[in-house]
Structure formats: C-alpha cells, structure tokens
Amino acid sequence: MANIRTFDGNTPKIAADAWVDESAVVIGDVEIGAGSSIWPLTVVRGDIHQIRIGERTNIQDASVLHVTHASDFNPGGFPLLIGDDVTVGHKVMLHGCEIQHHCLIGMGAIVMDGVVIEPYTIIAAGSLVPGGKVLESGYLWRGSPAKKVRELTAQERDYLEYVAANYVKLGAQHSAESS
C-alpha cells in the first residue's frame, strides 16, 4: 500500500482508478484524478497548500511536488495545479506552479513558484523555469533559464496525447499486478 498520509486534517483524495506506487508518499491536501499515476519514490507533499493533479496525468519516478504557503512575502501562496494528460518525467521538481493540459515536463526539469505552463508545451530535460514566468502554448522550451526554442511539430503534439494515454495503460497494468 502506498504511503498516503493525512496532514492538518487533510487526507489525500485519489480517484479509484488512479495508481500510486507503494514507495511513493502522498501527504495532505492532494487530489489525484482518474487514470493518473504516481510512480516509485515520488513525493507529493500538500502540507502547506493544495496540490491538484488532473486526469490521465503521470508523475514519474523520484519526482518531488511541493507548494508555498501564504505569507506576507507570498500573499495567497502558490498551490501546485497540474492539468489533464500531462507527463512529468523522472526526477522532476515542481514547486507551486501551474501546468496546464497536454504538457510534457522533461526528466530532471525544475519548475518554480508562480510559473504557468500553457497547454501543449514541452519543457526539455534538465531545464529550469524560474519563478513567475508564463510559457506560451505550443512551443518547446529549453535551458537554464528556459527559453522558447521553436514551435512544436504536429507529430510532437500528437506524442503528448500518446504518451499520456500509454501511461494510463501502464499504470493500470502495475495496479492490477500489485493488488
């Protein structure tokens, strides 16, 4: 059984057909949508603000998802909002940002507080997206700090749909074999 923890009266809400690996940790004010998957050694820590993960979204191995609390320095704080059909690669750090639908966040990327990544966007592996940036839809972004590289091809846009759907199947298979 995955390590699902209540914190400050908030218990994670996980859709019946979502899969959370037994080595993952999910804490506090977290909601995980239908068909989504949380892979080994991932931490989803909604202890000081909310984390919302949409449907058919996969958060891959050893990723860290966290938030920023409200304070005089950050009125309202920064929740973590992840849309539908999003692929988050291995060892990604997402902190208090918004990832809209149909995005791919490459392995080892870091996305900081207040960032908004618009739909159909790819963040290249190892990129750093500094706080407060808005990344325009339909482009590949790469580097540290991440910069717009080029428009996505039709094949890349189709791949965003494919990889999310593939992870729904893979998560379901892992769930069936681990129960």
JODA-V640980 format. One record per residue. N is the residue number from 1. PHI is phi in degrees with one decimal (999 if undefined). PSI is psi in whole degrees, 0 to 359 (none if undefined). OMEGA is omega in radians with two decimals (999 if undefined). Layout:
BEGIN
{{N;PHI;PSI;OMEGA} {N;PHI;PSI;OMEGA}}
END
This chain:
BEGIN
{{1;999;136;3.11} {2;-62.5;158;3.13} {3;-86.7;91;-3.13} {4;-105.1;120;-3.03} {5;-123.6;138;2.96} {6;-79.3;141;3.05} {7;-141.9;132;3.10} {8;51.8;39;3.10} {9;80.7;2;3.13} {10;-106.6;121;3.10} {11;-106.9;132;3.12} {12;-54.6;142;3.08} {13;-111.2;118;-3.04} {14;-123.3;125;-3.14} {15;-55.9;148;-3.08} {16;-57.8;328;-3.11} {17;-102.3;11;3.01} {18;-80.5;154;3.12} {19;-123.0;131;3.08} {20;-122.6;120;3.14} {21;-60.6;148;-3.09} {22;-63.7;340;3.12} {23;-91.8;355;3.11} {24;-78.2;158;3.09} {25;-124.9;126;3.13} {26;-126.4;121;-2.97} {27;-128.5;132;2.87} {28;80.7;221;-2.99} {29;-80.3;76;-3.06} {30;-127.9;137;2.99} {31;-127.0;132;-3.13} {32;-122.2;123;-3.02} {33;-79.4;172;-3.09} {34;-57.0;137;3.07} {35;73.9;4;-3.12} {36;-84.8;164;-3.12} {37;-143.2;143;3.10} {38;-121.5;119;-2.93} {39;-93.7;173;-3.01} {40;-51.9;141;3.02} {41;64.3;17;3.11} {42;-85.7;144;3.08} {43;-117.1;126;3.08} {44;-121.6;98;-2.96} {45;-111.7;96;3.09} {46;-98.5;56;-3.06} {47;-86.8;328;-3.05} {48;-119.2;2;3.03} {49;-167.3;176;-3.06} {50;-87.7;150;2.99} {51;-124.5;128;3.11} {52;-124.7;123;3.12} {53;-116.8;125;-3.06} {54;-72.1;200;-3.11} {55;-89.1;146;3.06} {56;58.3;32;-3.14} {57;-106.3;140;3.14} {58;-120.3;133;3.10} {59;-114.0;108;-2.95} {60;-85.3;173;-2.95} {61;-43.6;134;3.00} {62;63.8;21;3.05} {63;-79.9;155;3.13} {64;-124.2;124;3.13} {65;-119.7;124;-3.13} {66;-146.6;181;-2.98} {67;-140.9;174;3.06} {68;-122.8;134;-3.11} {69;-75.4;161;3.07} {70;-73.3;138;3.10} {71;-159.4;180;3.05} {72;-60.8;332;-3.14} {73;-81.0;332;-3.11} {74;-138.1;73;-3.14} {75;-55.1;128;-3.11} {76;86.6;342;-3.11} {77;65.1;192;3.13} {78;-133.8;106;3.01} {79;-74.5;172;3.02} {80;-113.4;118;-3.09} {81;-121.5;121;-3.12} {82;-123.9;128;-3.06} {83;-78.2;199;3.14} {84;-87.2;151;3.03} {85;57.3;42;3.12} {86;-105.2;139;3.05} {87;-113.4;122;3.12} {88;-112.7;112;-3.05} {89;-67.6;176;-3.12} {90;-59.8;140;3.04} {91;57.2;37;3.07} {92;-87.2;144;3.01} {93;-113.8;120;3.07} {94;-116.1;124;-3.07} {95;-132.6;109;3.02} {96;54.6;46;-3.09} {97;-127.4;179;3.10} {98;-125.9;120;3.07} {99;-110.4;112;-3.10} {100;-80.9;181;-3.00} {101;-59.6;151;2.97} {102;59.7;48;3.10} {103;-115.7;160;3.02} {104;-129.2;124;3.10} {105;-107.3;113;-3.02} {106;-66.7;160;-3.10} {107;-52.1;135;3.05} {108;73.3;6;3.12} {109;-71.8;156;3.08} {110;-126.5;126;3.13} {111;-124.7;121;-2.94} {112;-97.9;179;-3.08} {113;-51.9;136;3.00} {114;77.7;0;3.10} {115;-72.1;143;2.98} {116;-122.6;122;3.08} {117;-108.6;114;-3.07} {118;-73.7;164;-3.06} {119;-57.0;155;3.10} {120;53.9;58;3.13} {121;-129.6;142;3.04} {122;-116.7;131;3.01} {123;-104.8;121;-3.08} {124;-65.4;153;3.11} {125;-53.8;140;3.07} {126;76.5;4;-3.10} {127;-77.8;156;3.04} {128;-119.4;122;3.06} {129;-106.2;106;-3.08} {130;-68.9;157;-3.07} {131;-51.7;141;3.00} {132;83.7;355;-3.12} {133;-76.1;149;2.99} {134;-114.7;120;-3.11} {135;-98.8;120;-3.05} {136;-63.5;140;3.14} {137;-60.9;145;2.97} {138;87.5;15;-3.07} {139;-128.6;159;2.92} {140;-91.3;130;3.09} {141;-117.4;140;-3.07} {142;-150.2;148;2.98} {143;111.4;184;-3.12} {144;-139.8;95;0.11} {145;-78.1;155;-3.12} {146;-63.5;136;3.10} {147;-129.1;151;3.12} {148;-66.1;126;-3.09} {149;-100.3;308;-3.10} {150;-168.9;166;3.08} {151;-71.4;146;3.09} {152;-70.3;146;3.05} {153;-79.4;165;3.08} {154;-60.2;321;3.13} {155;-64.4;319;3.11} {156;-65.8;320;3.10} {157;-62.2;318;3.09} {158;-63.4;323;3.14} {159;-61.6;323;3.11} {160;-57.9;320;3.10} {161;-68.6;314;-3.09} {162;-59.6;309;-3.04} {163;-64.5;323;3.10} {164;-63.8;315;3.14} {165;-64.2;321;3.13} {166;-62.7;320;3.13} {167;-71.1;333;3.02} {168;-62.1;313;3.13} {169;-63.0;315;-3.11} {170;-65.0;318;3.09} {171;-62.0;318;3.12} {172;-63.2;320;3.11} {173;-65.0;315;3.10} {174;-61.8;318;3.14} {175;-61.0;314;-3.13} {176;-63.9;322;-3.09} {177;-81.7;344;-3.14} {178;-99.3;356;-3.13} {179;-95.5;none;999}}
END
